Amino acid sequence: MITRRTLFLAAPILAAQPVAAAAQVEDSPAAPPAQGDIDAILARQALVVATPAFQSPPFFETVDGTLRGIDAETSQKLAEALGVKLVLDRSAPTFDSAVTLIQQGKADIVVAKLSRTLARARSIGYSRPYAQLSHALIINRVRFAILSNGRQPEEVVRSFDGELGVIGGSSFEYYARANFSKAQVKTFLSWQELVAAVRDGHIDAAYRDDLEIKRLLHEDPSLTIVARSVTLTDLTDTIAIGVRRDSPHLLEFINLFLELSGRDKPMTADELVNRYLRKA
């Protein structure tokens, strides 16, 4: 295996298989709960889950008006385990704004491919991770060659000082500034806008997790003509459920739920690809 000091091209990606549908959920948020621990949830007979408005398959996406994916199914099963209704709040435009909903007491938990970061941990709690991904880059070939200026690719990545694109309000905005201090970090509203900037040569590279890069190359193989992928195996992105800080009992319940449902062993990008992107 390699580290951030070395590079490799992404392996071929298998064809897609539809994600199993989650149960129906409410699309309108409940009134902001005054308290978020289990007694308050049982009293109101509703678990309020924050999931951003955009799509992030195979974790969450809207298909024919129904939220589907790993996180949608997890949210529904958590509500069923508590014996309450699931109320989904999809008002947040970014990951960070979904976290803000539980910080403000407007939702009980965030189930949304949420990365664990120290900045977020100052104000919310996290469940045990249910997925662990590696960091990755998708790099414009022409711009990277200019940026290299005769240097080895490993050296260029190690001391990356080009224009690095990230989704604003995501964990990778934080990671970019922490891991690539020399880079010129540029934020974009969406992954689609960011990928287009790499394809068109407006920025040098995009920074996200290896699952998203592999899914991208599966969905758009033509991108390999103008871009190459790099996986940074010494940098990990652990995915967990975000929980309100005033809900220790709920956090214990969620961790036990993950353990008893066999979801406590973090899934890797390759496992997610094989399970959800494999040809039927």
The 8 nearest C-alpha neighbors of each residue, nearest first, counted from 0:
[[1, 2, 232, 7, 5, 233, 6, 231],
 [0, 2, 5, 232, 6, 3, 4, 231],
 [3, 1, 232, 233, 4, 231, 5, 0],
 [2, 4, 231, 5, 233, 232, 157, 1],
 [3, 5, 2, 153, 157, 6, 154, 156],
 [6, 4, 153, 3, 2, 1, 7, 152],
 [7, 5, 229, 153, 230, 1, 8, 3],
 [6, 8, 229, 9, 230, 5, 228, 1],
 [7, 9, 228, 229, 10, 227, 6, 230],
 [8, 10, 228, 7, 11, 229, 213, 230],
 [9, 11, 12, 8, 213, 7, 13, 228],
 [12, 10, 9, 13, 217, 213, 216, 8],
 [13, 11, 217, 10, 213, 14, 216, 214],
 [12, 14, 277, 276, 278, 15, 11, 217],
 [13, 15, 278, 277, 276, 12, 16, 217],
 [276, 16, 14, 277, 278, 275, 13, 17],
 [15, 17, 276, 277, 275, 278, 279, 18],
 [18, 16, 19, 15, 275, 276, 279, 20],
 [17, 19, 68, 275, 20, 57, 16, 67],
 [20, 18, 68, 17, 21, 67, 69, 72],
 [19, 21, 67, 18, 68, 22, 72, 66],
 [20, 22, 72, 67, 71, 68, 23, 19],
 [23, 21, 75, 24, 20, 72, 71, 67],
 [22, 24, 65, 21, 25, 66, 75, 67],
 [25, 23, 85, 26, 22, 86, 87, 66],
 [24, 26, 86, 87, 27, 85, 23, 28],
 [25, 27, 87, 24, 88, 28, 86, 89],
 [28, 26, 25, 88, 87, 29, 86, 89],
 [29, 27, 88, 87, 86, 26, 30, 47],
 [28, 30, 31, 86, 27, 47, 32, 88],
 [29, 31, 32, 28, 105, 33, 106, 47],
 [30, 32, 105, 29, 33, 104, 106, 28],
 [33, 31, 34, 105, 30, 104, 35, 106],
 [34, 32, 31, 104, 35, 105, 39, 30],
 [33, 35, 32, 39, 36, 104, 245, 40],
 [34, 36, 107, 246, 39, 40, 32, 37],
 [35, 37, 246, 249, 39, 38, 34, 248],
 [36, 38, 40, 39, 249, 41, 248, 35],
 [39, 37, 41, 40, 36, 42, 35, 34],
 [38, 40, 42, 37, 41, 36, 34, 35],
 [41, 39, 37, 43, 42, 38, 45, 44],
 [42, 40, 44, 38, 39, 43, 37, 83],
 [43, 41, 39, 40, 44, 38, 45, 37],
 [42, 44, 40, 45, 41, 39, 46, 32],
 [45, 43, 83, 41, 42, 40, 84, 46],
 [46, 44, 84, 83, 43, 40, 85, 47],
 [45, 47, 85, 86, 40, 78, 84, 48],
 [48, 46, 86, 106, 107, 87, 45, 85],
 [49, 47, 87, 108, 109, 106, 88, 107],
 [48, 50, 109, 88, 97, 89, 106, 87],
 [49, 51, 89, 111, 110, 109, 88, 48],
 [52, 50, 91, 89, 53, 92, 93, 97],
 [51, 53, 89, 92, 91, 90, 50, 54],
 [52, 54, 51, 55, 92, 60, 93, 89],
 [55, 53, 60, 59, 56, 52, 61, 51],
 [54, 56, 59, 58, 60, 57, 53, 112],
 [57, 55, 58, 59, 60, 54, 68, 18],
 [56, 58, 68, 59, 69, 55, 18, 275],
 [59, 57, 69, 56, 68, 70, 55, 112],
 [60, 58, 68, 56, 55, 67, 70, 57],
 [61, 59, 54, 67, 66, 56, 55, 62],
 [60, 62, 66, 65, 64, 67, 63, 54],
 [61, 63, 65, 64, 66, 60, 67, 20],
 [64, 62, 65, 61, 66, 67, 60, 20],
 [63, 65, 62, 61, 66, 23, 67, 60],
 [66, 64, 62, 61, 63, 67, 23, 24],
 [67, 65, 61, 60, 71, 62, 59, 21],
 [68, 66, 21, 20, 71, 60, 59, 61],
 [67, 69, 59, 58, 57, 71, 70, 18],
 [68, 70, 58, 72, 71, 73, 57, 59],
 [69, 71, 73, 58, 72, 68, 59, 110],
 [72, 70, 74, 68, 67, 73, 69, 21],
 [71, 73, 21, 75, 69, 70, 74, 76],
 [72, 74, 70, 76, 71, 75, 77, 69],
 [75, 73, 77, 71, 72, 76, 70, 78],
 [74, 76, 72, 78, 77, 73, 85, 79],
 [77, 75, 79, 73, 78, 74, 80, 72],
 [76, 78, 80, 74, 79, 75, 73, 81],
 [79, 77, 81, 75, 83, 76, 80, 85],
 [78, 80, 82, 76, 81, 77, 83, 75],
 [81, 79, 77, 82, 78, 76, 83, 256],
 [80, 82, 78, 79, 83, 77, 41, 37],
 [83, 81, 79, 80, 78, 84, 44, 41],
 [84, 82, 44, 45, 78, 81, 79, 46],
 [85, 83, 45, 78, 44, 46, 86, 82],
 [84, 86, 46, 78, 45, 24, 75, 87],
 [87, 85, 47, 25, 28, 46, 48, 45],
 [86, 88, 48, 26, 25, 28, 47, 49],
 [87, 89, 28, 49, 90, 48, 27, 50],
 [90, 88, 52, 51, 50, 91, 49, 87],
 [89, 91, 88, 52, 92, 51, 50, 49],
 [90, 92, 51, 97, 96, 89, 93, 52],
 [91, 93, 52, 51, 90, 96, 53, 94],
 [94, 92, 96, 95, 168, 91, 51, 97],
 [95, 93, 97, 96, 169, 168, 51, 98],
 [96, 94, 98, 168, 97, 93, 169, 99],
 [95, 97, 99, 93, 98, 91, 94, 100],
 [98, 96, 91, 94, 100, 99, 95, 49],
 [99, 97, 95, 96, 100, 101, 102, 94],
 [98, 100, 102, 96, 97, 101, 103, 95],
 [101, 99, 105, 103, 97, 98, 102, 106],
 [100, 102, 106, 104, 103, 99, 98, 243],
 [101, 103, 99, 100, 104, 98, 243, 122],
 [104, 102, 100, 101, 105, 99, 106, 31],
 [103, 105, 101, 102, 106, 32, 100, 31],
 [104, 106, 31, 100, 103, 101, 32, 107],
 [107, 105, 101, 47, 104, 100, 48, 108],
 [106, 108, 47, 35, 101, 48, 243, 242],
 [107, 109, 242, 48, 241, 106, 49, 101],
 [108, 110, 49, 241, 48, 240, 111, 50],
 [111, 109, 240, 70, 50, 108, 112, 49],
 [110, 112, 113, 50, 109, 70, 58, 51],
 [113, 111, 238, 58, 110, 114, 239, 70],
 [112, 114, 111, 238, 239, 115, 240, 110],
 [115, 113, 238, 237, 236, 170, 116, 112],
 [114, 116, 237, 238, 113, 239, 117, 119],
 [117, 115, 118, 119, 120, 114, 170, 173],
 [116, 118, 120, 119, 121, 115, 122, 173],
 [117, 119, 116, 120, 121, 122, 173, 115],
 [120, 118, 121, 116, 117, 122, 123, 115],
 [121, 119, 117, 123, 122, 118, 124, 116],
 [122, 120, 119, 118, 123, 117, 124, 116],
 [121, 123, 120, 119, 244, 102, 124, 118],
 [124, 122, 244, 120, 243, 242, 119, 121],
 [123, 125, 242, 244, 241, 120, 243, 126],
 [126, 124, 241, 240, 242, 239, 127, 123],
 [127, 125, 240, 239, 254, 128, 250, 241],
 [126, 128, 239, 254, 125, 129, 263, 240],
 [129, 127, 239, 238, 130, 265, 237, 126],
 [128, 130, 265, 263, 239, 262, 238, 264],
 [131, 129, 265, 266, 238, 128, 237, 267],
 [132, 130, 237, 267, 265, 236, 266, 238],
 [133, 131, 236, 235, 267, 268, 208, 237],
 [134, 132, 235, 209, 232, 208, 234, 236],
 [133, 135, 208, 231, 234, 209, 235, 207],
 [136, 134, 230, 209, 208, 229, 231, 207],
 [137, 135, 206, 229, 205, 228, 138, 204],
 [136, 138, 228, 205, 204, 227, 229, 226],
 [139, 137, 204, 226, 227, 203, 140, 136],
 [138, 140, 226, 142, 203, 197, 141, 225],
 [141, 139, 226, 143, 225, 142, 138, 144],
 [142, 140, 144, 143, 139, 145, 225, 200],
 [141, 143, 145, 144, 139, 203, 140, 146],
 [142, 144, 146, 140, 145, 141, 139, 147],
 [143, 145, 147, 141, 146, 142, 140, 148],
 [146, 144, 142, 143, 147, 148, 141, 149],
 [145, 147, 143, 144, 148, 142, 161, 155],
 [148, 146, 150, 144, 145, 149, 155, 143],
 [149, 147, 145, 146, 150, 144, 143, 151],
 [148, 150, 147, 151, 144, 145, 146, 152],
 [151, 149, 147, 148, 152, 154, 155, 153],
 [150, 152, 154, 153, 155, 149, 147, 148],
 [153, 151, 155, 154, 156, 150, 147, 6],
 [154, 152, 5, 156, 151, 4, 155, 157],
 [155, 153, 157, 151, 152, 156, 158, 150],
 [154, 156, 152, 159, 158, 153, 157, 147],
 [155, 157, 159, 153, 158, 154, 152, 4],
 [156, 158, 154, 155, 159, 4, 153, 3],
 [157, 159, 156, 155, 154, 160, 181, 179],
 [160, 158, 156, 155, 157, 182, 161, 181],
 [161, 159, 182, 181, 158, 183, 162, 179],
 [160, 162, 182, 159, 183, 203, 163, 146],
 [161, 163, 183, 203, 202, 182, 184, 164],
 [162, 164, 184, 204, 205, 183, 185, 203],
 [163, 165, 205, 185, 186, 184, 204, 206],
 [166, 164, 186, 206, 172, 205, 187, 171],
 [165, 167, 187, 186, 169, 189, 188, 190],
 [168, 166, 186, 169, 187, 188, 165, 172],
 [167, 169, 95, 93, 94, 166, 172, 170],
 [170, 168, 171, 167, 94, 172, 166, 95],
 [169, 171, 173, 172, 114, 174, 168, 116],
 [172, 170, 174, 173, 169, 175, 165, 207],
 [171, 173, 175, 170, 174, 169, 165, 167],
 [172, 174, 171, 170, 175, 176, 177, 169],
 [175, 173, 171, 177, 176, 172, 178, 170],
 [176, 174, 172, 179, 178, 177, 173, 171],
 [175, 177, 180, 173, 174, 179, 178, 172],
 [178, 176, 174, 175, 179, 180, 173, 172],
 [179, 177, 175, 174, 176, 180, 173, 181],
 [180, 178, 175, 182, 181, 176, 177, 159],
 [179, 181, 176, 182, 178, 177, 175, 160],
 [182, 180, 160, 179, 159, 183, 158, 161],
 [183, 181, 160, 161, 179, 180, 184, 159],
 [182, 184, 162, 163, 161, 185, 160, 181],
 [183, 185, 163, 182, 164, 162, 186, 175],
 [184, 186, 164, 163, 165, 183, 187, 162],
 [185, 187, 167, 165, 166, 164, 184, 188],
 [188, 186, 166, 167, 189, 193, 165, 192],
 [187, 189, 166, 167, 186, 192, 190, 193],
 [190, 188, 192, 191, 187, 166, 193, 167],
 [189, 191, 193, 192, 194, 166, 188, 187],
 [190, 192, 194, 189, 193, 195, 188, 196],
 [193, 191, 195, 189, 190, 194, 196, 187],
 [192, 194, 190, 196, 195, 191, 187, 189],
 [195, 193, 197, 191, 196, 192, 190, 198],
 [194, 196, 198, 192, 197, 193, 199, 191],
 [197, 195, 201, 193, 199, 194, 198, 202],
 [198, 196, 194, 200, 195, 202, 199, 139],
 [197, 199, 195, 196, 200, 194, 225, 139],
 [200, 198, 196, 197, 201, 195, 202, 139],
 [199, 201, 197, 202, 198, 196, 139, 203],
 [200, 202, 196, 199, 197, 203, 198, 195],
 [203, 201, 162, 197, 200, 204, 196, 163],
 [202, 204, 162, 139, 142, 138, 163, 161],
 [205, 203, 138, 163, 137, 202, 197, 139],
 [204, 206, 164, 137, 136, 163, 165, 138],
 [207, 205, 136, 165, 135, 164, 204, 171],
 [206, 208, 135, 134, 171, 136, 205, 209],
 [209, 207, 134, 135, 210, 133, 211, 132],
 [208, 210, 135, 212, 133, 211, 134, 213],
 [209, 211, 268, 213, 212, 208, 214, 132],
 [210, 212, 214, 209, 213, 208, 215, 207],
 [211, 213, 209, 215, 210, 214, 216, 208],
 [214, 212, 210, 216, 215, 211, 209, 217],
 [213, 215, 217, 211, 212, 216, 210, 218],
 [214, 216, 212, 218, 213, 217, 211, 219],
 [217, 215, 220, 219, 213, 218, 214, 212],
 [218, 216, 214, 12, 215, 219, 220, 213],
 [217, 219, 215, 216, 214, 220, 15, 14],
 [218, 220, 216, 221, 217, 222, 215, 223],
 [221, 219, 216, 222, 217, 223, 218, 215],
 [222, 220, 223, 219, 224, 216, 225, 218],
 [221, 223, 220, 224, 225, 219, 226, 216],
 [222, 224, 226, 221, 225, 227, 220, 216],
 [225, 223, 222, 221, 226, 227, 220, 140],
 [224, 226, 223, 140, 222, 139, 198, 227],
 [227, 225, 139, 223, 140, 138, 222, 224],
 [228, 226, 138, 137, 223, 140, 139, 8],
 [227, 229, 137, 8, 136, 9, 138, 230],
 [228, 230, 136, 135, 6, 7, 8, 137],
 [229, 231, 135, 232, 134, 209, 136, 7],
 [232, 230, 3, 134, 2, 135, 233, 234],
 [231, 233, 2, 234, 133, 230, 1, 3],
 [232, 234, 2, 231, 3, 235, 133, 1],
 [235, 233, 232, 134, 231, 133, 236, 3],
 [236, 234, 133, 132, 134, 237, 233, 131],
 [235, 237, 132, 131, 133, 114, 238, 134],
 [236, 238, 131, 114, 115, 130, 128, 132],
 [239, 237, 114, 130, 128, 113, 112, 129],
 [240, 238, 128, 126, 113, 129, 127, 125],
 [241, 239, 126, 110, 125, 109, 242, 113],
 [240, 242, 125, 109, 108, 124, 239, 123],
 [243, 241, 108, 124, 125, 123, 244, 240],
 [244, 242, 123, 245, 246, 101, 107, 124],
 [243, 245, 123, 124, 246, 242, 122, 247],
 [244, 246, 243, 247, 36, 35, 34, 242],
 [245, 247, 36, 249, 243, 244, 248, 35],
 [248, 246, 250, 249, 245, 251, 36, 244],
 [247, 249, 251, 250, 246, 252, 36, 37],
 [248, 250, 252, 246, 251, 247, 37, 36],
 [249, 251, 247, 253, 248, 252, 254, 246],
 [252, 250, 248, 254, 249, 253, 255, 247],
 [251, 253, 249, 255, 250, 254, 256, 248],
 [254, 252, 256, 250, 255, 251, 249, 257],
 [255, 253, 257, 251, 256, 252, 126, 127],
 [254, 256, 258, 252, 253, 257, 259, 251],
 [257, 255, 253, 259, 254, 258, 260, 252],
 [258, 256, 262, 263, 254, 260, 255, 259],
 [257, 259, 263, 255, 261, 256, 260, 262],
 [258, 260, 256, 261, 257, 255, 262, 263],
 [261, 259, 257, 258, 262, 256, 263, 255],
 [260, 262, 258, 259, 263, 257, 264, 256],
 [263, 261, 257, 260, 264, 129, 258, 265],
 [262, 264, 258, 257, 129, 261, 265, 127],
 [265, 263, 262, 129, 266, 261, 130, 128],
 [266, 264, 130, 129, 131, 128, 263, 267],
 [265, 267, 130, 131, 270, 129, 264, 271],
 [268, 266, 270, 131, 269, 132, 130, 271],
 [267, 269, 210, 271, 270, 132, 272, 209],
 [270, 268, 272, 271, 267, 273, 210, 266],
 [271, 269, 273, 267, 272, 268, 274, 266],
 [270, 272, 268, 274, 269, 273, 275, 267],
 [273, 271, 276, 269, 270, 275, 274, 268],
 [274, 272, 270, 277, 271, 276, 275, 269],
 [275, 273, 271, 272, 270, 276, 277, 16],
 [274, 276, 16, 272, 271, 277, 273, 18],
 [15, 277, 275, 16, 272, 14, 273, 13],
 [278, 276, 14, 15, 13, 273, 16, 275],
 [277, 279, 14, 15, 16, 276, 13, 275],
 [278, 16, 277, 15, 14, 17, 276, 275]]
